Amino acid sequence: MDDEQQESEFLAALAALTAKYSAYSAPKVYSDGDIIIRLDPAMKKKRQRGNALADTFSRMMKDDIKPPGRKGWIE
């Protein structure tokens, strides 16, 4: 199987796969050969909000764990 045929079959399989899932767009091939499959913008925003919320809680809990104490050397 030559490279062009293999690439076209691969792209057809990717297109068929992404057609099953509404959260993903059809694959795009760039001139350098990279293939990009984009996530739906609404889903992307939802993930960013979830990650931001998790980071906020993580920072809050991390600050609560530290016991009050002295900083520096004990002499």
C-alpha positions as CSV (number, residue, x, y, z in Angstrom):
1,M,0.0,0.0,0.0
2,D,1.5,3.3,-1.0
3,D,1.7,6.3,1.3
4,E,-1.1,8.4,-0.5
5,Q,-3.5,5.5,-0.4
6,Q,-2.7,4.8,3.2
7,E,-3.2,8.4,4.2
8,S,-6.6,8.7,2.4
9,E,-7.8,5.5,4.1
10,F,-6.6,6.7,7.4
11,L,-8.4,10.1,7.0
12,A,-11.6,8.4,5.9
13,A,-11.5,6.2,9.0
14,L,-10.8,9.2,11.2
15,A,-13.7,11.1,9.6
16,A,-16.0,8.2,10.2
17,L,-15.0,7.9,13.8
18,T,-15.4,11.6,14.5
19,A,-18.8,11.6,12.8
20,K,-20.0,9.4,15.6
21,Y,-19.1,11.9,18.3
22,S,-20.7,15.3,18.2
23,A,-18.2,16.9,20.5
24,Y,-15.4,16.6,17.9
25,S,-15.1,18.2,14.5
26,A,-13.9,16.5,11.3
27,P,-10.1,16.1,11.1
28,K,-8.1,18.7,9.2
29,V,-4.8,18.0,7.6
30,Y,-2.2,20.8,7.5
31,S,0.5,21.2,4.8
32,D,3.1,19.8,7.2
33,G,1.2,16.6,7.7
34,D,-0.3,17.4,11.2
35,I,-3.8,16.2,11.7
36,I,-6.0,18.3,14.0
37,I,-9.3,17.1,15.5
38,R,-10.9,20.0,17.4
39,L,-13.1,19.7,20.5
40,D,-16.4,21.5,20.4
41,P,-15.9,25.1,21.9
42,A,-18.7,24.6,24.4
43,M,-17.1,21.4,25.7
44,K,-13.7,23.1,25.8
45,K,-15.1,25.9,28.0
46,K,-16.8,23.4,30.3
47,R,-13.4,21.6,30.8
48,Q,-11.7,24.9,31.5
49,R,-14.3,25.9,34.1
50,G,-13.9,22.5,35.8
51,N,-10.2,22.7,35.8
52,A,-10.3,26.3,37.2
53,L,-12.6,25.2,40.0
54,A,-10.5,22.2,40.9
55,D,-7.3,24.4,41.0
56,T,-9.1,26.9,43.2
57,F,-10.1,24.2,45.7
58,S,-6.7,22.6,45.6
59,R,-5.0,25.9,46.4
60,M,-7.5,26.5,49.3
61,M,-6.9,23.1,50.8
62,K,-3.1,23.4,50.4
63,D,-3.1,26.6,52.4
64,D,-5.3,25.0,55.1
65,I,-2.8,22.2,55.7
66,K,0.1,24.3,56.6
67,P,0.4,24.5,60.4
68,P,1.2,27.9,61.9
69,G,4.8,28.1,62.9
70,R,7.9,30.1,62.9
71,K,9.9,30.7,59.8
72,G,13.6,30.7,60.1
73,W,16.2,29.1,62.3
74,I,15.7,28.3,66.0
75,E,18.5,29.6,68.1
